[in-house]
Structures are given as structure tokens and as C-alpha cells.
Amino acid sequence: MSIRVLYLDDDAAIVRLVQKALERIGHSVVHAETPDDALALLDVEGYDVIVLDHYLRQITGHEVLRRMRARGISLPVVYVTGSNEAQIAIEAIRAGASDYVIKTVSDDFMPLLISAIEHSVANAQLRAAKAKADEEIRQGKERAEALLAEVNHRVANSLALVASLLRLQISNSKSEEVKAELSETQARITAIAGMHRSLYTSDDVSRVELDRYLQNLTGELSSSLQNPEKPLLLRLDADAISMTADRAVSVGMIVTELVTNAYKYAYPDEAGGEVRVLLKRIGENEALLRVEDDGIGMKQGNAPSGTGLGSRIVKSMAAALGPGLAHVETERGTVVEVPLQICVTHAARQ
């Protein structure tokens, strides 16, 4: 590989020696006596590396190097100094030089300079290749995220359409039992659609911000469950917790089932009541979901009302998210707690 070298030094004799040595091994050297000459050459020709001498007329290589970097010249620079003072080399490296060589009259100077030039060019090419690969990865990731966001958008819209069709079916049904079953199905579909909506409106299309997701979900549940004869006051208190989409949808389904169940059974003889949903972080990887009401409560061991499908869904999903659900004893109402692992650990996978 032939290397094009721009050599900035006001000592033409040393440049000629370097030029002959490099040309013998297939490289080329162009000499610039002043910084202005070097900058002019850089504007019109391409080079692979700059060799910069420290002691120049009325200026040091340090200042030249700073000017080059300020102009956005990012070529590797091999700094050459006739001084053994370490501070000069250190300042050159700080200013952006890739390597430095001590200029001496011994036979070591030329091999060291050639080695520094070749290594500096090779390292610069590796950095450029890495930067190109990183940029290609970044662009690929952005394309994949845009595609995934569009998929989530389409899925959310399709599920919303299904929920609307179910709502139409509910309004046309004469059977209260059928209406109840369809309403539960609609609520489950709405929970899944809300998760997909959270994904395509999020900066991270692989994770869901649970507080925002639950805010939208409880708002939709509150609207769908409202009945003038039995008003529902649904409150949410949620910490900012991020969770993967598959686990977030399980949380949404659990909340949907527990809130719907509380609405149906907690206040049978009253004109509605309050249901509270709480999501609190209790550890680095642990959170606690809690759904509570002030209704009639439930007796230990009672079989679930209805088909029991909702109870089976909640138990199955709670077990997948952590230790499972638990009913907390309370003087009034019903309290259900679901401990959550925010991220899946290696032990949990096993």
C-alpha cells in the first residue's frame, strides 16, 4: 500500500533524506516549508498522513496542529521533535498527534519514522472502518425501529377496529350474559392494543413505559365501564418503570381483569365505588402491582364468579411475571398484589 505523506518542516535537507527513504519502499512525500503552504496543499490534494516538525520559523508544531484540528483536518499526524523533553511529545499527543518521533542523527531515526507513519495510517484506516461500520449499524437500527414502529401502529389500529366491532356487537345484543362476555373480550383486546400504541409512540420500540401505558389503559377502562347508575372512580398511582413489551402486555391484562372484576363484584349493592391501581418500584429489579377496592370483599376459598377465565388469565400471567398473585387480608374491600420482576433474570429463564 502506497502512502502519501505531507511533510511540514523548514529543513529541506532532512525532508529530502526522508523522501528518498520512503520512495524506496513505495511511498511518496510532498514537502511544505510553512504552515500556509501545508494548508494550501491540503485544500487541493489528498494525503494519508502529515509529518509535522516541532521547531518551525516563528511558530511551533503545537500551534500548527491546533490550527489544523480547528479547521477539521483529521489526518493522522506524526510529530517530529529534536528535543528529548518529554513535555513536548506529551503536548503534541494532547493536541491530537497520533505518534511522535525524536529526531536524531543516529540510524534509528529513519526506521522509527517509517514505522510511526505506517502504524498511524493503519490505525486511522481501522478507525475509519469502525466508524463506517458503526454508522451502518446505526442506520440499520433506525430502519428496523421505524419498521417496527409502523408494525406496532398497524397492529394497534387493527386491534382498535376489532374492539370497535365488538362494541357494536355489544350494543346490538339482547342477552346481558353475551354483553358481559363481549365486554370482557373487548377490554382484553383494548389492553393489547394500548401496549402496541405505547410502543410506536415511544423512543424505544422494544420497551414500554408502564406508567404512561397504565395511564392510557385505566382511562380507557374507566370510559368503557362507566354506567350512570353505577359510576366507577378509577385511580392510578404508578412509578416510572420500563418493561419489555411481552411483560408489559401481561401487566396490562392483569390490570384489565382485576379492575373489571372489581367493577362487577365489589359494589353489588351500592351505586358504584372506587378502585385503585398502584405500581411501585420496591427494588432494583422488583416492582409491586396492587389493585384494591373498598367493596364487600371476598371470602377465602370462594370460587370465582362467572366462567373463571379472568382468574385463570391473571394467575397464569402473574406467575410468568414473578412469584404470583396474593390476596391481602384487609378489614374492608379486596386487595390483590402481584410482585413483578422488571427484567427477566438468567435464573428466571432457567
N, C-alpha and C positions, 0 to 999 in steps of 0.2 A: 504494500500500500504506500503510495507516494504522498508525502505530507508537504503542504505549502506553508512555509514559515515566514512571518513578517518579523524582522529583527530590528528593533529600535535601539540604536547605540550611536553615539557620536564618534566612536573609534572605528574608522573604516577598515583598519588593518585586521582587527580581531574578527570583524564580520566576514572579511574575505577568507580567513582561515576556516571559520565555521561553515561558510558557504561551500568551500571545496570538500570539507569532510562530509557534509550532508549530501552533496550531489553525488559523491562516490557510492552512496548506498540508496540512491534513487529519490532523494528528497530535493526540494527547491527552496531557495532563500531569497527574499527581496529585502533590500536594505532601506531603512528610513533613518535619516540623521536627526530629525526633530519630531516632537510630538505632532506638530501640524502636518508634517509630511506623512506620518503614520496614519493620522485620521483621514487625510485625503485619500490615501491608498485603500483604507478600509471601506470608504464610501463607494469605490468603483470596482474593487476586486475582492474575491473570496479567499480567505485564508483559514487554515486549520488551527493555528496556534500563533501566539505572539511571544517573542523572547524580548524581555524588557530589561535594560541595564539600569542600575540604581543611580549612578552618577552621570547626569546629563548636564548640558550647559544651562545654568540659571534655574534648574528645576531638578527634582528628584523623581525617581521612578514611582515612589509612593503617590505623589500628586498626579502623575500621568495615569496611573492605574485607577485612582479615584475618578478622574475625568472620564475615562473610558467606561467605567461601570455606570456613571451618572448618565451617559449617553446611551446606555442599554447595550453596550458591546459585551457580549457574554463569552467570547472566545477564551479558551484556557490560556493562561499567562504563566510562562516560566520566568521567574525573576532571577536576574544575574547580578551579583554584587561582588566587588573586590574586597569588601571588608569582612573580617571574621566576627564582627559584632553581631551577636545573636538577635538583638533587638530589631535590627534592620530586616532580617528574614521574618521575624515574628510579625512586624507591622505589615510586611508585604502579604503574608498569608491572611492577616485580618482584613486587608484591603481587597482581597479576592484572588490573589495569585494561587495557582494550583500546585506549584512547586518552586523551589529555588535552588540555585547552584552557586557555589563560591568560585569566583573567577581567580584562577591561579596560573602560574607559568609551568606547572607540572603536567605530566602526561595524563593525569586523571581528569582534567577539566573537560576535554572533548567527549570521552565516553560517558561521563556523568551528564553532560548537557544533552547528548543524543538520547540517553535513557530517559531523562526527565521530559524531553519533548515527546517521545513516543508514548510514554506512560500517560502524560497529560492528555494527549489526543485520544488514546484508547479509553481513558476514564470519561472524557467528555462524550465520546460516542456511546458509551454504556449508559450514561445519564440521559442522553437524548433518546436512546431506545426505550429506556424505562419510562421517561416522561410521555413518549408517544403511546406506549402500551397502557399506561395509566389513563391517558386521555381516551383511548379507545374503550377501555373498561368503563370509564365514567359515562361515555356516550351510550354504550350498550346498556348500562344500568338505567340511564334515563329513559331510553327507548322501551326497555322492559317495564319500568314503572308506569310509563304513560299508557302502555298497552294494558297492564294490569288494572290501572285506574279506570280505563274505558270498559274493561270487562266487568268490574265491580259496578260501574254505573249502569250498564245494560242489565246485569242481574238484578240490581235494586229496582230498576224500573219495571222489569218483568214481574218480580215478586209483588210490587205495588199494584200492578194490574190484576194479578191473581187475587190479592186482598180486596180490591175493589169489586171484582166479580163475586167474591164470597159475600161481601156486604150487600150487594144487590140480591143475591140468593136469600140472605137472611131476611131482608125486608119483604120478600115475596113469599116467605114460608109461613104456613099457618100453624105448624107444630112448634110449641115452645121448646120441646126437647131438641128438635132439629136445630132451631135457632141457637140454643145454648151450645150445642156441639160445633156448629159452624163458627160461632163467635170465638170459641177457644182456638179452633184451627186458624182463623183469621189473625188472632193475636200472636200465635206462634210464627206465622209467616211474616207478620209485621216486625217481629223481633229479629228475624234473619235478614230481612230487607234493610232494617236500620243499621245492622252491622256492616253490610256492603256499602251503604251510603256513607258511613263513618270512614271506611277505607278510601273511597275515591275523593273525599273532601279533606283527607289528612295529608300531611307532608310525608309520612312514612306509610306506604301502601301495604306493608306487611304487618302493621300493628294498629291496635285500636286504643284510643284514649277513652278509658271506661267511664270517666265522669261525664264527658260530653255525650257518649253513646247512651248512657243511662238517663241523662237529662232528656234527650230526644225520645227515648223509649217510654219513660214514665209519662212524658207529655202526651204521647200517642195513646198510651193505655188509659190515662185519665179521661181523654176525649172520647175514646171508644166505649168506656164503661159508664159514662155519665148517664144518669137517669134522674129526671126531676123529682121522682118520688123516692129515690134512694141515692142522694148525692154522695160522691166519693171525694175525700180530701187526701190526695196522694202527695207525700213529701219525700224529697230526696236530699241526702247529705252524703256526698261522695268525695273522697280524696282523689287527687290526680294520679292515676295508676295506668300504666301502659301494659297491654297484654296482646299476645298473638291473636290473629283473627279466629282460629278454631276454638281457642279457650274463651274468647270474648263472647262468641255466639252462645256458648254454653251458659255463661253468666246471664246473658240476656234472656235465654229460655227459662232459666231458673226464676229470675225476677218476674217474668211474664206469668209463669204458672202460680207462683206464690201470691202475687198481687191479685190475680184473677180469682184464686181460691179464697183469699181473704174477703174480696168483694162479695162473693157468692154466699159465704157461710159465716163470716164473723159477726154480721149485724142482721140477723134474720127478723128481729122484732123491732128494729129501730129504723129511723129514717137516715140510713147511711152512717158513715163514720170516717175515721182517719186510718190510713195505712202509711207506715214509714219504711223507707228503704235506706239503709245505711251501708256504705262501703268504706272501710277504714284500713289503712296500712298498719300492720302490727309487727312488722319485722322487715328485714331487707328483702326477703322473698316471700313474705306472708301477708295476706290481707284477710279481712273478715267481712263477709256479706251477711247482713242481718235484715230480715223483714219482720215487722211487728205491727200488731193492731191492738185495739182496746175492746175487742168484741167479747163474745161469750166463751172463747177459749175452746180447747178440745181435751177430751179425756184420754189418758194414756191407754194405748191399745185399741182405740176406736178405729174401725175400718174407714178408709177414705170414702167420701161421698162420691156419687156418680160412677163413672167407669173405672176410676183409679188410674187412668192413663197418665194424667198430670203428675200424680205422686210417683209413678214409676219413672217418668222422664226426669223429674227433679232428683230422685235418688241416684239414678244412673249417671247424670251429668255431674252431680256433686261429688260422687266417688271418683270421677275422672279428673276433677279439679283439685282434690285434696282428700282429707280423711273422711269426708261425707257430711251429710247434714245432721243437725241435732235440734231437738225441741227443748227450749229452755223453760224451766218452771217459772211461772210468774203469777202474781195474785190476780191479775186481770188480763184477759186477752191471750193472744198467741204470739210467741217469739220463736222464729226459726233462724238458726245460724248456720252458715256454710263457710268453713275455713277454705281459703284459696291459696294455692301456690301460684305466684305471679308468673314465674318461668318454670319450665319443665326441667328438673334436675336429672343428672345421669342415673341416679338411684331410682328415680320415679319411672324412667324409661324401662329399666330392668324389671 
